[in-house]
């Protein structure tokens, strides 16, 4: 796996893990009333969530026995908590949206309709008041009280017009709100409830599993570190001069390294003396581990086809 691809996968794993970390932090923060303690435990939840993803590759590649089992058990428990937090937030959002839409479509619409009916009754009553006031004003004019008739009409008309305009505005606003409520759609309204639960659960599980798989896969693809291979290679005791005379020949090797050793010998013989032969490149080309390649290179050195220098192995 190339370094660029590994870096890209690690970045994707980090971004995915940050989603669950934030989700867990928000869930823990919402559970505690004391804001100081809530912030403290939310920060601890973020650190534990980060550890959860690192626990898988560490347990697989480094730890052994009961330590690895306990580490994986802790990671599984933290995954359950994190998955619950993500699932709960998704389902709570969908459920709250449906409940809100149902309440608005029933209770709120009924309330607005009742208010509109009252306003309509008020408008009819105001119209009747204006009609009655006009009749009274005409009667006053007939008796010669023109000023009083005019005053009566103006006072009743001004008050009725103001109340009538307010009632009409409320009716129009209510109609617009009802239209908005009826045109709105609840979240995931087209999905059956069981399918919504399944999708939220699958999404939460994917957020838990995918980053762990990426980190474990990237670490496994790197294989043993170069430092370990080099330290083991440098720690091996140097071969004495007399061992060249008593070294086993290629035909007497009894293990499966004989064919790979023959390939290394042929490569060394076809190159000019002093040409570097890199252990890691040979191991990668031969699809073997670095430790196994170290053993094959020591056998080739014993045969005298390569030698170890300060810059590594070179052909002789």
N, C-alpha and C positions, 0 to 999 in steps of 0.2 A: 504494500500500500504506500503510495507516494506521500511525501510530507504535506503537500498542499491539500490533498484529500483528507488526510488525518486531521489537519488543522481545521478544515471546513466542518468535518463531522464533530469535532470537539466543540466548535463554536455553536453548532446546532444543538448539541446536547446541553451546553451551558444556557442557551436561551430557553430551551424547553424546561430545564430544571428551575430557572428563575420564575417561570409561571407558577409552578407548584409551591415554590418558596414563598412567593408573595401571597398566594392563596392561603397557605397554612398560617402565615403571619397575621393576615386579616381575620381568619377564623379564631385564632387564639386571642387576638386583641379584642374581638367582639365578645368573648366569653367572660372577660374580667372587667369588673366595674372600676377598680382602682387603675387609673391611667398609667401610673408609674410601673406598677407590677405588670400591667398589660403590655407595655412597651418592652419590659425586661424579658417576659416570657415569649413575646413575639420575636425578639432578636434571637433568643435561644432556639426557637422553632426553625428559624432560617438556617442557623448553623447546623442543627440536626438534619435538616432536609438536604443540605449540601453534603454532609457526611454520608447520608443514605446512598447517594449515587456513587460516591468514592468507595463505599464499603464493598461493593460487588467486585470490581477489579482487584482491589487489595486482598480480599478474602480468597479469590480464585488464584492469584498469581504468587502471593507472598505467604499468607497465613496458612497454617495447617492444623488439623485436629480440632479440638474443642474450641480453640480461639476463632478459627474460621467459622465454625458452626454458630457460635454466639454472635459473631459479627453479622452473619447472614440473617440470623433470627432478629437482631435489632433492626437491620435494614428492612426486613419484611414488615415488622411492626410499624416502623416509621412510614413505610409505603402505604399501609392500611390507613393510617391517620391522614396522610397527605391526600390519598385518593378520596377519602371521605370528605375532606374539606373542599376539594375541587368538585366532586359530584354534588355536594350539598349546595354549593353556590350556584351551579348550573340549574339544578332542579328548583331551588328556591326562586330564582329569577323567573323561570317558566311558570311555576305555580302562582307566584304573586301577580304576574301579568294576566293570567287567566282569571284569577279571583277579582282583580281590579276591573277587568273588562266586563265580567258578569255583573258586578255591583253597579258599574256605570250604566250598563245596558238595561238594567231592571230598576233598581231603586232610584238612581239619579234621573233617569228618563221619566219615571213616574212623578218624582218631585217637581221636575221642570214642567211637566204637563199640568199638574195641579196648580202650580203658580200661574201658568198661562191662562187657565180657566178662571182663576180669581181676577187676573188682570182684565180678561175679557168682560167679566161681570162688572168690574169697576168702570170700564169704558162705557158700558151700556147705562150704568147708573149715572155717570157724568153727563152723558147725552140727554138722559131724562131730566137731570137738573137744569141743563141749559134750556131745554124745551119749556120747563115749568117757569124758569126765570124770564124767558121771553114772553110767556103768557101773562105773568104778573106785571112785567114792564108795560105791556100793551094796555093792561087794565089801568095802570097808573097814568098813562098818557091820556087815556079816555077821560080820566077825572081831572086832567090838567096838571098833573105832577110830572112834568117832563124831566126835570133834573133828577128826581128820585128814580125814575124809570131808567134813565141813562146810567146812574150810579149802580143800580142793581144789576143791570146787564154787564157792565164792565167788571164788577167784582166777581160775579159768578163765572163769567167767561174766562177771566184771567186765571182763577183758581182751577177751573175745570180743564183749561187748555194745558196748564202745567202738569196736573196729575195725569191727564190723558197721554201727553208726550212721554212721561216717565213709564207709564204702563206699556205703551207701544214699544219703547226701547227694550224693556224687560222681555216682552214677548219675542222680539226679533233676536235678542241675545240668546234666549232659551232655544229658539229654533235652530240657530247656528250651532249651539252646543250639542243639541240632539243629533244634528247631521254629522258633526264631528265624531260623536260617540259611535254612531251606527256605521260610519265609514272606517273606523279604526279596527285593527285586527290584533288579537292577542298573540304573544310569542309562541311559536311552534303550534299554532292552532290547527294546522293541517295534519299534524302527527298524532297518531293514537297515543294514549297515555303510556302504555306498555313500551312502545317503540321509543318514546322520549326518554323513559328511564334507561332503556338499553343503550341508546346513543350517548347519554351523559355518562353512564358507567363505562362504556367503551372508551370514550375520550379521556376520562380520568385514568383508566388503566394504561392507556397508551402514553400519557404523560409520565407515568411511573416507570414503564418498562423500556420505552425507546431510549431515553438517555442512558440508562444502565447498560443496555445492550451495546450502544455506541461506545461508551467508555471501556467496557470489557473487551469489545472487538478490537478497538484501536490499540489497547495495551497488549493484547495477545499477538497482534500482527507485528509488533515491534520485536518480539522475542526477547531473549536474554540480552541484557545491556552489554555494551562493548567493554565497560569497565570491568565487569565480572570476568569476561572472557580474557581480557588482557592481563588481569591480575593473576588468574589461574595459569595463563601461559607463561608469565614472567616468574611465577613462583615455582615452576617446575625446575628441578635440578638440571644443570647443564650436562649434556652427554660427554663422557670422557672420550679421548681419542681412540682408545682400545675398543670401544663399542662398535666403531665402523667395521672392524674386522669380523665381529661376531654377530652383526645385525642380521635379522632374518631377511631373506630375499622375498621378492614380491609373490612368488609362487607358493610360498609356505604360509602365507597369512591365512588364518582359519575363520576370520569373522567377515561380516558383510562389508567392511570398509575396504576390502581388497580391490573391488572394481573402482571405487572412488579414488583410492590411492594410485591405481594405475593411470587414471585420468590426470591426476596431479603430476605424476612422473612424466607422462607424455607432454603435458603443458610445459613443464620445466625444461625438458630436453629440446623442445622446439623453439625456445626463446634463448636469446644471447645471455651469457653469464652476467650477473649483476642486475638483471631485470627484476623489478619488484613484483611480487606475487601477493596480492592482498588476501588475507584470510577471510574477511567478511564478504568480499565479492565472490570468492570461491564457494563459501558456504551458501550464499544466496543462490548462486548459479546451480549448485548441486542439490539445493533444497534440503539442507541439513542444518542442524543447530551449530552454534559457534563452538560449544564444548566438544562436539564430535569432530568438527573441523580441526580444532587444536590437536587432538590425538592423531589425526591423519597427517597433519603437517609435521608433528614430531617423528612419526614413522618415516616420512619422506626425508626428513633431516638425517635420520639414522642411516638411510640408504645413500646419503651423500648427494642427492639431486638438488637440494635447496639448503640454505643456511640462514640462520637468524642474525640480523644485524641491528644496529640502533634504529634504523628506519623500518624494520620489519623483516619478513622473509624475502629473500632474493634467490634467483636460480644460480647454480654453480657451473 
